[in-house]
Structure formats: C-alpha cells, structure tokens
Amino acid sequence: MELPKNNDGAIPHVIEIIRRINEGSTQPFLCKCDDGKLYVLKSKPSMPPKNLVAEFVAGCLASDIGLPLPDFKVVFVPEELIEYTPELKREISTGHAFASQYIDGAVALTFIQSRNEAIIPIEQQKLIYAFDRWVLNADRTLTDKGGNVNIIYDVGNDKYYLIDHNLSFDQNAEPDDFLVHVYGPGNRKWQYDLVDRVEYRQKVVDVLCNVPAIFGDVPVDWVVDDDFLPFVNGTLEKGDHDEFWSAIA
C-alpha cells in the first residue's frame, strides 16, 4: 500500500514499506518516503529507543567529522500505513524513525577491499578507527575469517559508506572489544604517530560544538532513558582529553 504524499512541509513521511532487508544484524525495512527517495528504515520496537539515539547522534558526528555515510534523516511513520498490517505493527511503530538513503548495488566491504588504499586511504582508515573508539562503537569488526564490518561499498561508483551505528555509546565497552575492529591494532600495518593524534583530536574538538544542536534534533519519543544522553555527552567530552588519545595506538 502506498499513501498519498505529505504536504505539510515537515519531515519526510513514509508512504510505502517495500520489503525487509535481510542483510545485516538489524534487518531493517526498505521504504519509500514522500520525497520520492528510498530509505533503509529503523524503528521501534525492532530497535530500542536508546539504539535509535545512538544511531542518530553517531551518524551526525561521523558526517560532521568527514566520514562518508548514506544521507540520513529522521522520518515519520503514519498510523494509517501500518494499522491494518499486524506483521508490520509488530516491527514498526507509528512516530519518528531513523532512515538512511538506500544505496542500490552497494554490498558489504570485503576483507581484501578494506586493505585496499585506493578504496579507503590510510588517513581515512585511521579516522574510522579513532572515531569508533571515540563513540564507543566496537561493532565494525572484520578479519580474514569474517566479521560484521558495517561498511558498504558501491563498486560502480567506487564509494564506501559507514552504516549501522546503533551500538555506539556502549556503556560496557572495553578496549579489548576493538581488537577485532576492521582497523584494530592487530589488523593493520600502520600506527598512529604524534601528528595523527594532534590532527584527529582537532577534528574531534571541531565537532564537539555541534553536540548540543544534535541532541536538540533527537526526537523526544526516543529519549526514554534519562541517563543515556548525559552518558553520551560525557563520552564525547573525553575526545578532548590526553588520556583518551594516549590510549589510541
């Protein structure tokens, strides 16, 4: 079923749920919005509100710091889209949802591709690892034995994109969790030097000023844990601490 377009000038409204996307751990839905674009949709109750907040905040910061992501935004799921479809009501809630633009033909980055500097230059590899350490996102694993890299590659356009930041700001994250990160210390030949630490710290500092505005854009119906955003804020502030950067090797 496809709904008529929303004309109120607000955030995009979902007008069609096309299918479930079975790839990846979150198994989101492919949908169409009234802006005419296709999106990968993540919504309550399939994804807990805390994870939606993490997805949105980390996505905003990744984009601000210069990492490539599919265009993403908060969209609205109207009641009439799902009210007569019980199987959808079990997976999708009315209200705000997270949507990232669908990249047709993009597939998960392979281990060999992840080492190809023509695809992801070393400077970007370093930034990806530093960023994930900053936002406590250990969910970007890949070794020669496999993993869940959460980077997709559009071969036709020779572009890569970071995806799936819903497990960022893990309150139980430990440094050892990053040993199997795609660019963890045991998975690459390069190391951070003093110049790297100064450069990437400055990138972090430059985007820290955006955090209040990002928090202000988080839908209120996603904020169900009063302690989570303060934890996120405290985590991000560590990005301007010597102790954090001394641990990045």
N, C-alpha and C positions, 0 to 999 in steps of 0.2 A: 504494500500500500504506500502511495506517495501523497503527502499532504500538500495543500496549497502553500505558496511562499509567504513568509512573514514580511510584512511591510512596515513594521514599527521602528525600523532603524536601529534596533538593539542588536545584541549579539546574535550570531547565526543560529537559526533553529534547525534541528534535524528534521528532515521531511521524509526520509526513507532509510530503513535498515535493510541492507542488501544481503549480507551474509556474515557468519562468524569467520574470523581469521584464525585458522588452527595453528599457524606457526607461532613460536614463542610461548613463554610461560603464562602470559596474562590472557591469551586467547580473546582479544577484543573483537569488536564488530566493525565491518566496513559499512559506512553510512554515507548518505548524501545530505548536504545542508542547502538551505535556501540561497546560498551564494553561488550555487551551481558546482561546487567542488566536492570531491570525495575525501573522506577523512577516516582515520582509524580512531574508533570511539572507545573510551574507557569510562565506566560509570559505576556508581553504587548500584546494587550491592555487590556486584562482582569484584569491584576494587574498593577496599575500605577507604573512608574519607581521608585518613592520615596519609595513605599512599597517593591519593589524588593531589593532596597538598604538596607532598614531596616531588611528585612528577612535575607539577606546575612551577614550583619555586626553583628546582634544579634546572629545569628546561630554560627558564628565563635567564638564570645565571650563566648557563653554558652558552646561550646565544649572545649574551652581553660580553662574555669574555673572548668571543671569537671562534667558538666551535660550531661546526655545521650541524643543524638539526632540520628535519622537515618543519615547514611552517606549522605552528600550533596555536591553539586558542581555546578559550572556554566557550562551549556552545550550550544550547538549551534543548532539552528533550521534552516535548509537549506531551501531556497526558493522553491526548487522543491518538498519538502514534502507537502506544503500547497497550491501551486499556482493554482491547479485545483480543490480545495475543498473550495468553497465560505464560507461554515459554519465554517470551521477552520480558514480561513483568518480573520473572524470577531472576533475570540477569541485568536488567536496565531499569533505573529509577527515573521518574519524572524529575526535572530540575536540571541543574548545571552538571556538565560532564566535560571531560578533557578530550580534545580532538587534535590529532596531528595529521597533516595532509598526507594522503596516500601517494606513495612513490611507485608508480607502475613499473614492474620489472626489476625492482631492487630486491636483492637477496642478502642473506647473512654473509658477512665478510668471512673469508676462509683464513686459516692459519697462515698459509703462504702469502695471501694478499695483505694480511696485517703486517708482514715484514717487508713489503714492497714500498720503498721510499717514494716511488713515483705515484703511488696511490695515497699513502699517508706519510708525508715528510717527517723526519725525525723531530723537528720542532713541534709538530702537531702531536706526535706520539707522546712527547714529554708533557705537553699541555694537557692531554687527555688524562694521563696518569695523575698529574698534580691536581687537576680539577676533581677527579673521582676521590682522591684522598681528602680533599678539602670538604666535599659534601658527603663524605662517608658512604660512597657508593661502591661497594665491592662486587656489584652484580654486572661485571663486564669481564668475564673470565674466558680465556682461550689458551690452550696449549696444543701441542701436536697431537694430543689424544682427544681433543674436543673441548667443548665448553659452551657458555652462553654469552656470546661476545657483545650483543646489543649494539652492534654497528652494522648498518646495511650498506650495500654497495650497488650503485646504479652503474652497471658496466657500460651501457650505451652512452651515457653522458660523463662517464669517468668521475663520479662524485660519490663521496661517502657521507653518511649521516649517523649521528648518535641517536639512539632511541631508548625508551624504557628506563626512565629514571625514578620509577615509583618506589624503589627500595633504597633510595638515598636517605640520608639522615637516620641511619640505623643506629639506634641508641645502644646496641650491643656490639657494634663493630670494633674489631681489634686489628692491629697492624698485620697480623698473620693472615687475616682474611684476604689481603691484597697480594699474597704470594703467587696466586694463580691468575691475577689480573692479566689481561692481554699484554700490558706493558709493565708488568711487575718486574722486580729486580732480577728474578731468575729467568725471565722470558725475553730479555733484550741484551744487546751488546753495549749500549750506551749507558752513561751515568750522568747525573746532574752535577754541574760544576757551580762555582760561586756565581758566575754570570747568570746562569739559568735561574738560580734561586732568587736573585735580585729582580730579574725580568718578570718571572711568573708571580712573584709576590706583588710587584707593582700592578700587574694585571688584576689580581685579586682585590687589591686596595681600590683600584679604579672603579670596580663594580660594586663594592660594598655600599657605596652611597645610594645604589638603586634598591637596596633591600626593603626599606620602608614602603616604597611605591609598589614593589612586587607583593609584599604582604597585603597591601591595601587592595590589590586586584584579586586576591584569593576569595572565591565565593564563600559567603558566611555559612552556607549549609554544608560546607566541607570541614569547618572548624568545630569539631566535636570534642577535642581533647585540649583543655586549656593550657596544658603544659608543653604541647608539641612545638608551637611557634616560638616560645621562649628558648626551647632547646635548640631549634634550628638557628635562631639568631646567635646564641652563644657559640654554636659550632662554627658559624660563618665568621664570627669575630676572631676566632683562632687563626684565621688566614693571614692576620697581620701580626702574628706572634713569632718570635725567634724559635721557640720550642717546636712549633709545627714544622717550620722549614728545615730545621736541623735533622728532623726525622725522615725527610724526603731524600732518598738515595737513588 
